[in-house]
Amino acid sequence: MFAVTGMGGIGKTALAVETAHQACSRDWFPGGTLFVDLRGYDDDPATADQAVLALLDALGVHGPDLPSSAARQYDAYRQLLSERQHRMLLILDNASDPAQFLPLLPGTDRHRVLITTRDRPDALSGVRLIDLETLPADDSAALITRALHDADDRDDRPAREPDALRELTSLCGHLPLALQIAAAMLRRRRTRGIASLVTEIKHAGDTLAALDHGTRSTDQYGRSLVLRPVLETSYRRLPPDQARLLRLLALAPGTESGTDAVAVLADLGTEATVSLLEDLAATCLVTPVRAAESPDGGVRWRLHDLVRVFGVGVVAGDAGLVEEGEAARGRVLAFYYAWADAADDWLRWLPGRPVPGRFGGRGEALGWLDGERAGLVAAVGWAERERFAGTAVRLAVCLGEYLYWRRHFDDWVVVGRAALEAAGRLGDRTDEANAWIGLGNALRGAGRVAEAIEAHTRSRDLLQATGDRHREAVAWACLGIALLEAGRVTEAVEANIRARDLYQVVGDRHREAMAWDSLGITLLEAGRVAEAVQAHTRSRDLLQAAGDRHREAMAWHNLGITLREAGRVAEAVEGYGKALEVYREFEDWYRTGDVLHSLALVHKSEGRPAEARACWLQAADAYTQAGDTPKADQARTWAEEQE
């Protein structure tokens, strides 16, 4: 016995019927196929007693030959199956309760049974489960393309609008039923492009409403192509505690959530939360996702996009549920801020200072941030609500160092803009200035240097007006880096000198060291090599005194680059080696790749192509680990040129 499981609209019936057709064409079931729709998720589901009548009718027993009692009808049904010498396939479609199909099992091993259901029959033994998931992106596009070509082989819209087609499949959540509806809508609007439907769905702001209101078609089984009723029937069948958790999950930030975050969202203990999540997973409304690196036992919980849209709609229609949801969001935001703040402390921690709590080390903190990144970024977006604005701004500040380490600059821009808007609404000029600094750094990392300069200038002006000389120094330092990237070297030198001097005035030796490092880079670009060597040496010494080994490695690398320009190659290689050792220890793979690139350049200039090639190949591996594919590809190209 097999059971095909999955959420409503995933294509269970279509798969079962197609499987039956192919199996019969190969003569696997010479006795034929029996099919009965148990309507398990309709308002009036079929009972086993009703289904056995349909099956007997298909087997030729009806009218006066039909036994008068249900018990005798089951006996007749099983006897007919036992007498059949040729194997048959029995499809029991849309079962919602074992009581619907258990009395219908043949009672003989000769025949095969295929059940489709939205609920995993975990309690039954001898059932092989086949869990269906949404389609891959390419298959989603192929489904719509085939549906359009079947109706009109001259329909070339998929070929003309591949990007719009991809976006449409994404809006449909790659759910086969939603894709069928979208295809039906496109068939009816033959004179309009795919992009027009994409725009319509986006404008509606509710994919379910846009698709359900846009079609009156039926599928090959004569059923109406509609989405919301499919989800409503699954939702109505849930016990109250499961329904509540599903609604709250629809409001959670990000596409997946860790168990701890869900427990906070639901205001429940971990064990109770896991039990409810497992129950929802058994109904195929929530999907457990294995993630071995996650700190919550290796499982995260995913809600399909259209289930999320449905859940948000349920909440929006009830004032009491809205307030329940806002309270849940407040709990999650506070949870994320507390943990992100602790993780940020680990990223900034220096030996000799108090050891941060919550995590066992920097690696564990990074792992948690990696797992929760999507949710953290989305949670900052809640800053548009006044009740969450303050916490969201503080969360944004906590994420800056992490997003810089992992080079998630696009996420950082999103976080920065949300924080800036929230700070503006709160009327806190210091928060606003800090948000401009974070946004400027994110924009620079994303390659949008002109915007970064504007952001840092705004920050500097705000901080000068408030008289916060310490933060003003930070703004000058960030502005100097952006000016250098824009090629405005003289201005960059002046900005870095201002930052260094202000740090000296306020007595911040740690940041003064970083300002010296940036000044050294800028002086080198200005051709003032000897001064650059002095600046990087001063930076290295200050960072050694502060115990900041990670930034000391940056100073060693930049000093090495400057020493090489000064013709002091042996000293440069020594600096690279010290930087490489620390970066590998910190698992900072992007900067590891940068140092290996610098070493490769030395080997190449010294006439050692084999060593240069080896360094570039190692750099490619490091960049790959850092997620920078273009740099990895470039490093491999340089390596190939050394052969």
N, C-alpha and C positions, 0 to 999 in steps of 0.2 A: 504494500500500500504506500502511495506517495501523496504528499500534501504540498501544493504550491501555495506559498504564503506571500503576503505583501500588502501594502496599503491600497486603499481603493483607487482605481484608475491606473494601477501599475501594469496591467495587461495579463492578469492571471488567466482569465477565461480565454483570451486570444491565444495564449501560449498552449493551454490545454487542448483547444480545438485543433490548432495547427499540428501539435504533436500527434494527436489522434489521426489526422489525415495522413501524415507522413508514415506513421506506424502501419496503418492499414495498406498504404501503397506498397509497403515492403512485405505485406502478408504476415505481419507479426501477430495480428488478431483476426484469424480467418473466421471466427464466430461473429465479428462485427463489433460495433460500439453502441453502448447505451449512454444517453446523456439526460440529466435532469437538473433543472435550475431550482435550487432550494430557497432562493430569494431570502437568504439569511439576514440581509441588512435592509430589507423592505419593512414597511410598517406592518405587513401581514406575512411573515415568513412561512414557508411551507413546512409542514410537519412531516415526519417520517411516514406516517399513515397516508398522507396525501401523495407523497413521492412514490410509495410502493405501488399505488394505483397507476401512476403514469408509467412506471417501469413494467408492470404486468401488461398494460396496454401495448407497449412497444414490443413485448414478447408474444403478442397475439392473444392475450387473455382479456376478454372484455365481454360486456353484455351478460347473457345468461351463464357463461362459463366462469364468471368472476365469483370467487367465494364470498359468502355473505359477511363474515366477521374479519376483523383486522388480523387476528391471530392466524386464521386459515389463509388469508392473503399472503402473509409473510411465509408460511409453510410452502404455499404454491410457488412463490417467487424463488425461494432457495432450492426447491426441488427442480424447477426448470433449469436453474443455473448448474446444478450438480449433474443433470442429465446431458448438458451441452458438452459434446466431446471436443469441440474446437474452442480455443481460448478467446475470451471476450475482454474488452476494455470498458470499465464502468466509470463514467465521469460524473462526480457529484459536485456540482458547481455552486459557489457562493454559500458555503456552509458557515453558520455563525455559532453553532453549538453542537457538540458531539452527539447530542440526542437526536439531531436531524439525520445523521448518517450512520451511526453505529448499527441500528436495526437493518440497514440496507446492505451491509457487508455480505458478500456471497457465502461465506462459511466454507469455502473450498480454496485451495491454493492454485487451482487451475487458472482462475481469472485474475485480472489485475484491476486495481482501483486507483483512481486519480481524483483527489479532492482539491478544490480551490477554496481558500478562506483568508480573511484578514486577520484571523487570530491563530497564533501558533498552537497546535494541539500537543503541547509538551507533555501532558499527562498520559498520553497514549503510547503504549509500547508497539514496536514493530512498524512505526511510521517513519518513512524517510522524508525529511523536510527539504524543500527547495525554496529558498528565500529569494524573492525577486527584488532588485534594486532599480533605481532609475537608469535610463539609457546613457551610455557615453555620448559626448557631444557630437561626434561624427555620426553615430547611429540615429541620434535625434534629428539631425539635419537630413539624413537619408530618408527617414520616415516621412517627413513633410514633402521632400522632393518627389518621392515615389507616389505619394497620395496625389500630388498635383499632376504628375505625368500620367497617372492612371486615368484621370479625368480628361486631360488634354495633353497629348504628347508634344504639343507645340509650346507649352507653358515653360518659358525659359527664365522665369523670375529667380529661381534658386541660383542659376548660373550667373545672372546679372547682378544679384544682390547677396553675395555670400556673407558679407559682414552683417547685414540686416537679418539674414536667416539665422546666423549664429546667435544674435542678440534675441531673436524671437524664441529660439529653443531654450535659452537661458531664462527668459521671462516665464516660460512654461515649466521651469524646474525639471526639464527633461523627463517629465511624466507622460507616458504614452497617451493617456486620455486627453490631457491638455494639448498635446501635440496634434492629436486627431481633430480636436475642436478648432485649433488654429488653422489647420489645413482646410477644414470645411469653410471657415470664414474667408480664406484666401481664394478658394474655388468660386465662392459667390461674388467676390469683388475682383473679377478677372481683369478689370481695366486699371486696377490700382496696384502699386508696388508693395512688397513685403514691408518696406520701411514705414508705410502709412499705418499698417497694423501695429507695428512696434510703437509708433508715436501715440496711437490711440490707447494702447494698453498703459503706457507710461502716464499719459494725461489722466486716465481714469484713477490711477493710484491704487487700484485694487484689481489684480490680475484675475481673480475669480469672477468678479462682477463683469469685467470687460469680456471675458471669454463666454460666460454663460448667457449674457445678454446679446452676444453677437452671433449666435448660431441656433438653428432649429433643426439640425441634422440628427440622423440616427446612425449607429454603427451597423456592422454587417449582421448583428444579431437582433436588429430592430429596436435597440435600446436608445433612449435619448442621450445625446452627448452633452452632459451637464456635469459640472464639477462640485459646486457647493453642496447639493443634496447628498453626494457621495460622502463628503466629509462630515456633513451634519449627522448622517445615520451612525457613523462610527463614533462621533462625539457623544450623541445622546445615549449610547449604550454604556458609556463609562460610569462607574460609581463616582459619587461626588468628589472623593479625595483625588482620584485619578484625573477627573475633569478639571479640577482646580489646578493641579500641577501642569497639565497640558496648556491651560490658559497662561499660566505664569511663564512657562518655557517659551511661549510665543513672544513674550516681552523681553526675554533675555537678550543681552548684547551678543553679537557674533552668531555664527552658524553652528558652533558647537560649544558645549559647556562642560567643565569638569564637575565631578560629583560634589565637591565642596561648594562651588558656586551655586549649583542647583539647590543644595541644602539651605544655603543662605536665602536664596530667592524664595523658597517655600517656607522658610522659618521652621524647619524640621530638623531632627537629628539625622545623622548620616545613614544609619541603618534603615530608618523609616523612608528616607528619600530613595535609597537604592532599591528598596522593595517596590515602591511605587513606579520607579523608572523601569524596573524589570517587567512590571505588569503592563506598562504602556508599550514597552518593546514587544511584548507578546501579542499586542493588538496591531503591531506594525505602524504605530503612529510616532514612535520614537525609535531611533536607530543607535545601538551602542557601537562605538567606533574604537577599535583597538589602537592604543598609542603607548607603546612600551615606555617612552620617555616621560610620560605624564606622572606627576607625583601622587595621583589618587588611585593607584592600583592598576593603571594601564587602560582605563576605560573613560571615554568621553561620550557625550550624548548629543545626538544631532536630530534636529527637527527639519522635515522637508520644507522648502520655501513656501509651498502653497498651503501646507498645514499651518505654518507660521502666519501667513496672511489671513487664513480662516480664524485662527485663535485671536489675532489682533482685532478682527471684526467683531467677534463675540464679546470681547472686553469693551470695545468702544460703544456697544449698544446698551450698556448697563452702567449707570452712575456708580453703583456700589462696587462693581467689578473694576471700574476705572480707578477708584481710590485704592482698592486692594492691590492693583497692579503698580500704582505709583509708590505705595509703601514697599512693595517687593523690590522695585528698582532702587529705591533709597538704600535698602539693606545691601544690595549687591554692589552699589557704588561705594559705600563705606567699606565693604569687604575688600573690593579691588584696591581702593586707596591704601588701606592698611598694609596689604601684602605687597603692593607695588612699591610703597615707600620703603619697606624692609628690604626688598630686592635691590632697590636703587642704592640703599646704604651699603649693600655688599659690593656693588659695582664700584662705588667710590671709596670703599674701606681701605685704610692704610695700616700697615703693621704698627703696633704701639698704641693704636686707638682702641676704644672699647669695641668688642666684637659684636656685630649686629645680631639680632635675634631672628626667630621664625624659620630661617633656613640654615642648613648645615654647612654652607659655604657658597662661594661665588658661582660654582658650576650648578648647584641645585637652584640658586636664585635665577640664573639664566634659563634653566630648563622650565621653571614655572612660567617665566615671562614668555618664553617661546610657545608654550602650550596655550596660554591665555591671551596671546597678542590680539587676535581678532576681537575678542570680547572687550579687552581693555580699550582698544581704539574706538570701538562702537560706544562704549560707556562714556567716554569723553564727549561724544556727540550729544549726550543727554544734557549738556550744559545749556542748551537752548531753553530748558525748563528752569525757571528762576529758582525753584526749590533745590535744584541740584547744582546750580552754577558754581558755587564756591568749592565744593568737593571736586567737581570736574576739572576746575582750573588747577587745583593742587595735584590731581592725578596726572594731568598733562605734564606738569613739571617733573614728576617722578619718572615719566616714560622717556624723557629726552635722551638721557645717557644710554639707555638700552637701545632705543631705535637708532642711535648713532653707532653703537657697537655693531649691531646687526645690519646696519645700512639699509634700513627700511624707510627710505626718505619720503616716499609717497605717503605712507602712513603717518609719518611725522608732520607732513604738511597738513593733512586732515586734522590731526590732533592740535597743531598750532593754531589753525584758523578757528576751530571750535573754542579753544581756550581764549583766544583774543576777543571773540565776540562776547563770551561770557564775562570776561573781565571788564569790557566796555559797559555792559549792562549793569554790573555791580558798582561801577563808578570808582573802582580802586585803581589809582594811577600806577602804583607799584606793581600790582598784578598785571596791569595792561603792559607796562614796560617789559616785564619778564616774559610775557606772552610774545611780544614783538621779538625779543631775543631768540626764543625757541623757534618761532616761525622763520626768522631770518636764517638760522642755522639749517633748518630743514630745507628751505628754498635753495640755499647754497649747495647742500648735498645733492639736491635734485637737479642741479645744473642751471638753476634760474637765478643767476648771479645779480642781475640788475634789480630784481625784486628783493633779493636778500640785502643789498646795500640800502635800499629804501627802508626795509624793515628795521635794520640796525640803526639807521639814522633816526628814525622815529623813536626807537628805544632810548638812544643817547639823549635826545632832546627832552624826553619825558623825565629821565633820571636827573639831568642837569637842573630841571625846574623843581624837582622834589628835594634836591640837595643830597641825594644818596650817592656819595662818591664811590663807594665800594661797587655797587651795581653799575655805576657809570663806567668804571674801569672795565667791567665785563663787556659792556656794550662797545666800548672803544676797541677792545681786543677782537671781538667778533667782526666788527666793521673792518678792521685792518685785514683780516683774512679774506673777506669778501672783496675788498678793494684790490688786493693782490691778484685774486683770480680774475678780476676784470681788467688786469693789466695797468692799473693806476698805481704804479709802484711808489712814486714819491709820496702820494697821499697815504699809502699803506704803511710806509715807514713812519710817518708822522703819527698815524693812529696807534701803532704798536708802541711807540715811545710814550704817548699819552697814557696808554693802558699800564705800561710798566711803572711809570712815575706815580700814577694814582695808587697802584698796589703797594708801592713802597711807602706812600704817605699813610695808608690805612694799616700797614704792617702785615699784609697778607703775603708771606714769603712763598707759599705754595703756588698761588696764582701768578705771583711775580715771575716765578720760574717758567711757567707756561708762556708768559708774555715775552720773556727773553728768547724762548724757542721760536715763537712766531716772528719776533724781530729778526732773529738770525736768518730765517727763511727769506724774509723780505730784503734784508741787506745783501744776501747772495744774489737775489734777482736783480738788485740795483748795481751789481758788479763790485760791491764792497766786501771782498772775500775775507780779508784779514779780520774785519770787524764782525763778520758773520761767524767766523771760528770762535772768536771771543764770546759772542752772544750765546752760542750753543754750549760752549764749555761752562759758562756761568749757569745756564739752565740745567745742565746735567748735574752740576755740583749742588744746586739748591734742591733738586728733586731727590738726589741721593740723601741729603740731609732730612728731607721730609718723609723718606721711606716709600715714595710713590714709584714703585718699580715699573709699572705699566707706562707712565709718562716718561720715566727715565729712559725707557727703551726708545720712545719717540725721539728724545733728545740725542741718544746715541746714533740713531739712524740718520737724523738730520745733520749731526756733526760729521758722520761718515761721508755724507754727500758733499758737504762743504770742504772737508779735508781732501777729498778726491779732486775737487775743482782747484784746490791749492797745490796739487801735485804730490800730496802726502798719501800715496796709495796704500802703503802697508798699514798706516794708522786708520785709514778709512775702512779697510777690511776688518780690522780689530773692532771698530765701532759697529759695523754690520753684524759681526758675530755675537756681540753682547746683546744687541737689539733682537736678533733672531732667537736667542735662547729664551728671553723673557716672553716674547710674543707667542712662542710655541707653548710655554708653560701656561699662559693665560688663554690659550686656544683662540687667539685673535688671528684668524686665518687670513683676513684681508690684508692686515699689515705684515703678516708673515710673507705673503706673496709680494708685497712691495719691497721688502728687504731682499728677498731672493732675486727680484728683478734688478735691484741695485748691484748685487753681487755678480749677476750675469753680465751686466755692462762692464764691470771691472775686468772679468775674465776675457770678454771679447776684446776690449781695448788692449789687453796685455798679450793677445795672440794665443789664447787658450780656448778654442772653439768647443772642445769636448766638455770642459768644465762649465762654459757658458750655457751649452745646451742642457746639461744636467740641472743647472739652477733654474732655467726657464721652465723645464718640465715640472720641477718641484713647485715653482710658482704657480703653474697652471693648476696643479692639484690643490694648492692652498686657496686659490681664487674660487675653484669649484666648491670647496667646502664652505667658503664664505657666501656662495650663491651669486657670484659675479661672473656669469657665463661669458660676456664679451671680453673681459680681461683674461679669462682662462684661455679663450680661443686665440687671443693676440699673443699670449705667452707661448702657446704651442706653435704658432706661426714663426715666431722668432727662433724657437728651438729648431724647427725644421730648416731654417735658413743657415744653421751652423753645420749641417751635414755635408 
